Amino acid sequence: MVDEPVWEIPVHAPKRAQSKKAKESSPQVEADVSSPVEGDGSPPWYPSGLTSEALDPSNLELGRRTPWGRIWGWNYSEALDASWWQNSPDSWWGVWPKNVGSVRIVAHTQNKIIVALGEDFIVHIYPLQTGSDVSTLVRYKPWGEILKDERVILPIGGLQNDNGDQLCMFPYHEIHTPQEVSQNLQSRNELHALGDAVGRLHSALKQEATPNTEWRWNARLKAIEGTLKTTTLWRAPHTKHVQGLPPFHISLDGIHWGEDVTLVPQPRPLVDHLLCESERMPPIATLAHLEQIIALRGGFSDSVPRASFYAGWEAKTPPTWGGRFLRNLKGGVWIWRYEAILLELARARAFKQPEAESMCMGWLNDVSRIQAKLGVLRMTNLGAKTSLMLFLLSLGTIFFTGEPSTGSSGGIGRMVLATLVLLLAVGLYRYTDRNIPEPY
């Protein structure tokens, strides 16, 4: 989407050959956070579509009133000055960086500011707070123990208050822009590798899964639809295999490409925080959201690379999560694609992105056709189950009365009728199975 205001400040990796003299230079900030990065002067993480108040970091802690609820922030500008890092704040947790000589702004993205502290640390600053999902992955010991052996880069320290994470500090690592990631996602092998990485992560977190809470997931959809005032209405039942996982949010700038794909946890999206309650979401929901992010940015030319993406994920996850369950009438991938598009629509409106909004509305205009097809298939599926029950009931009645052994015309008629009912059940089942929309 060309109107996506991401990565306004170019990325420059620090040179490892930097002289010792340069390292010991006086503290400095190498970019001006107040410089305009959008047409209205707002950075890409500030939802100018929801508030007319100009950005002033000094009073973000007072909150911003929006039509979707109040947003909270903090005076992040202090952390952009190297002198701020000389003393550890009381609410700091984990490792504290020592001898910070420079703070270099790497990029403004739609949910954070990325800065480099010398050549030792990468810090994600969250000017607008949406909870503590990132730090909890480490601070809650069971999750931290699970993830420490996975291919993820976890924070080693951070700052938070009652509104959630203010910043998280990571070991230094290379930063890839979403544009660079999109280029990597043009090949089937790369898409398969990304799906594989997400699948490994989800499988590792499976031991912390919570049972199906479909009524809460459907309530999320209702809340989003109501706030956005869409003309669509979609709910779905889910099988017992659809479980909730601890939140590990993924975005394009949180994907690190090397010999293996490594994931960096992201904060909860602002629009998700404003529109609905925080929930343990199913792994397929996270995957579908990432898929739609890639698709809306031209990452899938046809169904083949999309299938590679899902195949990589399925290769690392339990059988009951993928395969036919992706195209199941209960909790398949389509309902989560729908939620992902709704959240993308909300994001487009919140950050004034008309082209992205138009693309999302185009997708939603096709929802009624998808729902109509699924509605017919649910009816035929119900017909198949009903016919099978009638067949078993008829068969039991026939053998209970002993009519097959007498050879009476009534018994033969019942057998013929039972056979026809069985054929109807098989026919309806095959029709349903052949016409369920493919997940790719």
C-alpha distance (Angstrom), angle and dihedral (degrees) to the residues before:
residue distance angle dihedral
M1 . . .
V2 3.77 . .
D3 3.79 94.5 .
E4 3.80 93.7 60.0
P5 3.82 106.5 118.1
V6 3.78 99.4 -148.6
W7 3.80 130.4 141.5
E8 3.76 98.7 10.3
I9 3.81 92.1 167.7
P10 3.85 113.8 62.0
V11 3.77 118.6 -114.7
H12 3.78 116.5 -116.8
A13 3.80 119.1 177.2
P14 3.81 112.5 -140.8
K15 3.77 113.9 -105.2
R16 3.77 112.2 -109.7
A17 3.80 89.5 -151.1
Q18 3.81 91.7 63.2
S19 3.75 111.1 139.7
K20 3.77 123.0 -108.7
K21 3.79 88.8 -119.4
A22 3.77 91.1 58.1
K23 3.78 91.0 49.5
E24 3.77 90.8 55.5
S25 3.78 94.8 48.8
S26 3.78 120.0 125.2
P27 3.82 118.2 -75.4
Q28 3.76 113.2 -84.4
V29 3.75 145.8 164.7
E30 3.79 111.8 -130.1
A31 3.80 98.0 -159.9
D32 3.76 135.3 38.8
V33 3.79 111.1 -121.7
S34 3.77 91.6 -163.8
S35 3.79 94.0 60.5
P36 3.81 112.9 111.6
V37 3.78 113.8 -99.4
E38 3.80 98.6 170.4
G39 3.75 134.9 43.2
D40 3.79 92.0 -96.5
G41 3.80 93.4 43.2
S42 3.82 95.2 -105.0
P43 3.81 123.5 127.9
P44 3.82 115.2 -117.0
W45 3.81 93.6 -102.6
Y46 3.81 93.4 58.6
P47 3.85 111.2 91.2
S48 3.79 98.9 -136.2
G49 3.80 88.8 168.1
L50 3.81 89.7 67.1
T51 3.79 102.3 41.3
S52 3.77 135.9 33.6
E53 3.80 92.5 -158.5
A54 3.78 113.0 113.9
L55 3.77 116.2 -118.5
D56 3.79 113.4 -94.6
P57 3.83 112.8 166.9
S58 3.81 91.6 -161.1
N59 3.81 93.6 67.8
L60 3.79 102.5 32.9
E61 3.79 88.8 105.5
L62 3.81 87.6 68.2
G63 3.79 88.6 63.8
R64 3.78 133.7 -127.1
R65 3.79 122.5 -102.5
T66 3.81 113.3 -134.7
P67 3.83 134.6 170.3
W68 3.81 87.8 -105.8
G69 3.78 97.4 49.1
R70 3.78 138.9 -75.3
I71 3.78 121.4 -47.1
W72 3.79 121.6 -153.9
G73 3.77 131.3 -154.3
W74 3.79 143.2 155.0
N75 3.79 140.2 -129.5
Y76 3.78 95.8 -81.4
S77 3.83 92.5 166.9
E78 3.79 90.1 83.4
A79 3.81 90.7 63.9
L80 3.82 89.4 56.1
D81 3.78 90.0 68.2
A82 3.79 116.6 80.1
S83 3.79 91.4 -140.6
W84 3.82 90.3 65.5
W85 3.80 89.0 65.6
Q86 3.79 93.7 59.9
N87 3.81 92.4 86.1
S88 3.79 127.6 39.3
P89 3.84 114.8 -124.0
D90 3.79 116.4 -124.5
S91 3.81 93.1 -114.8
W92 3.80 94.2 52.7
W93 3.79 117.3 121.3
G94 3.80 131.0 -165.4
V95 3.81 127.5 3.8
W96 3.80 117.6 2.4
P97 3.84 117.9 -149.3
K98 3.79 116.6 -120.2
N99 3.79 129.5 -149.6
V100 3.80 97.5 9.5
G101 3.80 104.2 -170.2
S102 3.78 100.0 174.6
V103 3.78 141.4 12.7
R104 3.79 111.9 -150.4
I105 3.79 120.4 -171.0
V106 3.79 107.3 -135.0
A107 3.80 99.3 -179.6
H108 3.77 148.2 -27.9
T109 3.81 111.1 -128.6
Q110 3.76 132.2 177.9
N111 3.81 94.3 -88.5
K112 3.80 106.8 23.4
I113 3.76 151.8 6.4
I114 3.79 114.5 -109.5
V115 3.79 115.5 -149.8
A116 3.78 134.0 173.6
L117 3.80 121.7 -136.7
G118 3.78 100.5 -151.2
E119 3.79 108.9 -65.4
D120 3.78 96.8 -46.8
F121 3.80 109.1 69.7
I122 3.78 143.4 27.7
V123 3.80 114.0 -151.2
H124 3.78 126.0 -160.4
I125 3.80 109.5 -153.9
Y126 3.81 115.4 -161.4
P127 3.83 106.1 -158.7
L128 3.82 91.0 -179.7
Q129 3.79 111.7 44.3
T130 3.79 122.9 -138.3
G131 3.79 102.9 171.0
S132 3.79 138.1 -70.8
D133 3.80 101.7 -72.3
V134 3.83 94.3 127.5
S135 3.79 99.2 48.7
T136 3.82 93.1 40.6
L137 3.79 89.7 65.0
V138 3.80 86.7 68.7
R139 3.77 104.8 24.6
Y140 3.80 94.6 53.4
K141 3.79 98.2 75.0
P142 3.85 100.4 -147.8
W143 3.81 91.5 54.6
G144 3.78 92.9 43.1
E145 3.80 91.1 52.4
I146 3.80 90.9 51.0
L147 3.79 95.6 47.8
K148 3.80 99.7 41.8
D149 3.81 90.8 82.7
E150 3.81 95.3 43.3
R151 3.79 128.3 93.0
V152 3.77 94.6 -98.1
I153 3.79 133.3 112.6
L154 3.78 108.1 -130.0
P155 3.81 128.1 -167.8
I156 3.78 117.2 -99.2
G157 3.79 96.5 -164.4
G158 3.75 142.3 -0.4
L159 3.77 152.7 159.2
Q160 3.79 126.6 -108.1
N161 3.78 142.5 163.8
D162 3.80 136.5 -174.9
N163 3.81 91.4 -63.0
G164 3.79 94.0 55.0
D165 3.79 137.8 -104.7
Q166 3.80 116.2 4.6
L167 3.78 95.0 -179.9
C168 3.79 139.6 -15.6
M169 3.79 125.8 -152.4
F170 3.80 121.9 -144.2
P171 3.79 134.1 -174.7
Y172 3.80 110.0 -90.9
H173 3.79 112.4 -82.4
E174 3.77 138.0 160.6
I175 3.79 116.0 -85.1
H176 3.80 122.4 -138.5
T177 3.77 121.8 -163.7
P178 3.82 119.5 -132.0
Q179 3.79 87.4 -111.2
E180 3.80 90.9 57.0
V181 3.79 90.8 46.7
S182 3.82 90.3 49.8
Q183 3.79 89.4 54.5
N184 3.80 89.9 51.5
L185 3.79 89.6 51.7
Q186 3.79 94.5 61.8
S187 3.81 92.8 89.1
R188 3.78 127.3 71.4
N189 3.80 91.5 -133.0
E190 3.79 92.6 56.1
L191 3.81 91.9 47.0
H192 3.80 89.8 49.6
A193 3.82 89.6 50.3
L194 3.81 91.5 51.2
G195 3.80 91.7 49.1
D196 3.79 88.4 48.1
A197 3.81 91.4 53.1
V198 3.80 92.8 49.9
G199 3.82 90.1 45.9
R200 3.81 92.0 53.3
L201 3.78 90.1 50.3
H202 3.80 93.6 49.3
S203 3.79 93.3 46.1
A204 3.80 90.6 51.9
L205 3.81 90.8 53.0
K206 3.81 93.7 46.7
Q207 3.80 92.2 96.2
E208 3.82 87.6 63.5
A209 3.83 93.8 49.0
T210 3.80 121.2 132.1
P211 3.84 125.2 -145.6
N212 3.80 125.8 -90.7
T213 3.83 111.6 -67.7
E214 3.80 98.8 177.4
W215 3.79 94.2 157.3
R216 3.80 89.9 60.8
W217 3.81 92.5 46.2
N218 3.79 90.4 50.2
A219 3.80 89.4 47.3
R220 3.81 87.8 57.2
L221 3.78 90.0 55.1
K222 3.79 91.2 48.9
A223 3.80 91.4 51.1
I224 3.81 93.4 49.1
E225 3.82 93.6 45.8
G226 3.80 90.9 47.9
T227 3.79 95.0 51.5
L228 3.80 95.0 43.6
K229 3.83 90.8 42.7
T230 3.77 92.9 -137.7
T231 3.79 121.1 172.9
T232 3.80 90.8 -131.2
L233 3.78 126.1 96.0
W234 3.78 120.5 -174.6
R235 3.80 131.7 164.6
A236 3.78 129.7 165.8
P237 3.79 140.1 -165.7
H238 3.79 116.1 -129.0
T239 3.78 132.2 -149.8
K240 3.79 122.6 -120.4
H241 3.81 88.6 -102.3
V242 3.82 90.9 68.2
Q243 3.81 102.8 90.8
G244 3.78 135.9 167.8
L245 3.80 122.8 -108.3
P246 3.81 132.1 -160.6
P247 3.83 108.9 -85.7
F248 3.80 114.8 -92.4
H249 3.80 106.4 163.1
I250 3.80 118.3 -155.6
S251 3.79 128.9 -161.5
L252 3.79 133.1 169.9
D253 3.79 93.2 -100.1
G254 3.82 89.0 52.4
I255 3.81 93.9 64.9
H256 3.80 116.3 96.7
W257 3.79 116.3 -161.2
G258 3.80 119.0 -152.3
E259 3.77 134.0 114.3
D260 3.79 84.4 -39.5
V261 3.78 131.7 18.9
T262 3.79 111.1 -100.0
L263 3.80 123.4 -167.6
V264 3.80 127.6 -144.0
P265 3.85 115.5 -157.8
Q266 3.79 116.5 -117.4
P267 3.82 131.5 -156.2
R268 3.76 120.9 -98.1
P269 3.83 108.2 -82.5
L270 3.78 113.3 -99.3
V271 3.82 94.5 -126.5
D272 3.80 91.1 50.9
H273 3.81 88.8 51.0
L274 3.81 92.1 50.5
L275 3.80 100.4 41.6
C276 3.78 105.9 41.8
E277 3.78 147.0 11.8
S278 3.77 121.3 -85.2
E279 3.80 110.7 -100.3
R280 3.76 140.2 174.9
M281 3.80 98.0 -103.6
P282 3.82 126.0 -154.3
P283 3.82 116.6 -104.7
I284 3.81 90.5 -116.1
A285 3.82 88.8 58.4
T286 3.81 91.3 57.3
L287 3.80 90.8 45.7
A288 3.82 93.3 48.7
H289 3.79 91.0 49.2
L290 3.80 91.4 52.1
E291 3.80 89.5 45.8
Q292 3.81 92.1 54.0
I293 3.80 91.9 47.2
I294 3.80 88.7 54.7
A295 3.81 93.9 42.1
L296 3.81 94.6 51.0
R297 3.79 88.2 54.0
G298 3.79 94.7 52.5
G299 3.79 96.8 -97.8
F300 3.82 97.6 136.2
S301 3.79 119.1 54.2
D302 3.82 93.7 -178.4
S303 3.81 141.8 -20.4
V304 3.82 95.3 -72.4
P305 3.84 98.1 72.4
R306 3.80 89.5 40.5
A307 3.80 88.9 55.0
S308 3.83 89.3 50.4
F309 3.80 90.1 53.6
Y310 3.81 92.4 52.6
A311 3.80 93.1 40.4
G312 3.81 89.9 57.7
W313 3.78 89.7 51.9
E314 3.82 94.1 46.0
A315 3.81 91.2 50.8
K316 3.83 89.9 66.1
T317 3.80 101.9 35.8
P318 3.82 134.1 74.6
P319 3.84 115.5 -81.8
T320 3.81 91.5 -115.9
W321 3.81 90.3 63.0
G322 3.79 98.0 56.2
G323 3.79 139.6 19.3
R324 3.78 113.4 57.3
F325 3.80 90.0 -4.0
L326 3.81 89.2 72.3
R327 3.80 89.3 61.5
N328 3.78 95.4 36.5
L329 3.79 119.6 130.8
K330 3.79 85.9 -129.8
G331 3.77 114.6 66.9
G332 3.79 98.8 -25.3
V333 3.78 124.3 160.2
W334 3.82 95.9 -87.0
I335 3.80 96.3 73.5
W336 3.80 90.4 52.8
R337 3.79 91.6 48.1
Y338 3.78 86.0 55.3
E339 3.81 92.9 52.4
A340 3.81 90.5 46.7
I341 3.81 91.1 53.8
L342 3.80 91.2 48.8
L343 3.81 90.0 53.7
E344 3.80 91.1 46.0
L345 3.81 88.5 51.6
A346 3.80 89.7 51.3
R347 3.79 90.5 49.0
A348 3.80 91.4 50.2
R349 3.79 91.3 52.8
A350 3.79 94.3 43.5
F351 3.79 93.1 52.2
K352 3.82 98.3 35.4
Q353 3.78 100.1 -111.6
P354 3.83 107.6 152.9
E355 3.79 96.4 176.9
A356 3.79 92.2 52.6
E357 3.81 89.6 47.0
S358 3.80 90.6 52.3
M359 3.81 91.8 51.2
C360 3.80 92.0 50.4
M361 3.81 92.6 47.9
G362 3.80 89.1 51.1
W363 3.81 89.4 55.7
L364 3.81 92.5 46.8
N365 3.80 91.2 51.0
D366 3.79 86.8 66.5
V367 3.81 94.5 52.0
S368 3.82 94.6 90.6
R369 3.80 90.5 57.7
I370 3.81 91.9 50.1
Q371 3.81 91.5 46.3
A372 3.81 92.5 48.6
K373 3.79 91.1 52.7
L374 3.79 92.8 46.8
G375 3.81 90.0 46.7
V376 3.82 91.5 55.7
L377 3.78 90.7 46.8
R378 3.80 91.9 51.0
M379 3.80 88.2 53.7
T380 3.81 93.0 49.3
N381 3.80 90.0 45.6
L382 3.80 89.6 52.1
G383 3.81 88.9 47.2
A384 3.79 90.5 53.0
K385 3.80 92.1 51.5
T386 3.81 92.3 45.8
S387 3.80 92.1 48.9
L388 3.78 91.1 49.8
M389 3.81 91.0 51.3
L390 3.82 90.4 49.5
F391 3.79 90.3 50.1
L392 3.81 92.3 51.8
L393 3.79 90.8 45.8
S394 3.82 91.9 49.4
L395 3.78 91.6 46.7
G396 3.79 91.5 50.8
T397 3.81 91.4 49.5
I398 3.79 92.4 49.4
F399 3.79 94.9 51.3
F400 3.82 92.6 41.0
T401 3.82 90.9 57.6
G402 3.81 91.9 43.4
E403 3.82 92.6 -130.1
P404 3.84 95.9 143.0
S405 3.83 90.9 62.8
T406 3.82 93.9 50.0
G407 3.79 94.3 53.0
S408 3.83 91.1 -141.0
S409 3.77 120.1 163.6
G410 3.80 89.3 -117.9
G411 3.78 91.5 56.4
I412 3.80 92.7 48.1
G413 3.80 90.1 49.5
R414 3.77 91.3 51.6
M415 3.80 90.8 49.8
V416 3.81 91.5 50.7
L417 3.80 91.2 48.6
A418 3.82 91.7 48.1
T419 3.81 89.7 50.2
L420 3.81 91.4 51.5
V421 3.81 90.4 50.0
L422 3.80 89.5 50.9
L423 3.80 91.4 50.2
L424 3.80 89.4 49.7
A425 3.81 90.7 52.1
V426 3.82 91.5 49.7
G427 3.80 91.9 46.5
L428 3.80 93.9 49.9
Y429 3.79 91.6 46.4
R430 3.82 92.6 51.1
Y431 3.79 91.6 46.5
T432 3.80 91.0 51.3
D433 3.79 93.6 46.7
R434 3.81 93.8 48.6
N435 3.80 94.6 48.9
I436 3.80 103.3 43.6
P437 3.84 104.8 117.7
E438 3.77 111.5 -101.9
P439 3.82 113.8 -113.9
Y440 3.80 90.8 -127.2
